[in-house]
């Protein structure tokens, strides 16, 4: 490890386990971004349904 990393660790009171934990948390965060939140999906489906209904009503 480079000296600057070691100095940073000591100045922030971090251990090697902390870095492992940071990586784990980061991976969980990125995995959570792989799927859109269900409430967003439902909101868009609702809007699409309203648009379809509005379009169908205007053709009548």
N, C-alpha and C positions, 0 to 999 in steps of 0.2 A: 504494500500500500504506500502511496505517496505521503510525504510528510504533511502536505497541506490538508489532506483528508483526515489524517490523524489529529491534527490541530483543530480542525473543524469539529470532529467528534468530541474531543475533550471540552471545547468551548461551549458546546451545546449539551453536554452530558449525555451523549448518545453511545449506545453499544452496537455491536454487529447485529445483535438480535433486533434492534430497532429498525435497521435497514431492511432486514428480512420482513419485518412486519409492514414497513412502508410499501415494499414491493407487493406483498399480499393484498394490502388494502387497495393499491392502485389497480391490480389485476381484477379484483372484485368490481371496482368502479367501472372499468372498461367493459367488463362482461355485462354489467347492467345496461350499458348503452347499446348492446346488440339488439335489444328488443324495445319497441316503442311502448311507453306506458299504456296499459289497457284503457284507461280513461281517455287518452288522446285518440286511440283507435276508435273507440265508441263515439266520441264527439265528431270525428270526421265522417263516420258512417251516418250519423244523424244528419249532418249538414248535407251530405250527398243525397240522402233520402228526401230532405226538404227541397233541394234543387230539382230532383227528378219529379217530385209532386208538383212543384211550381211550373215546371216545363210542361207537364202533362195537362195541367189545368189551363194553361195559356193556349193550348192547341184545341181546346173544346170550344 
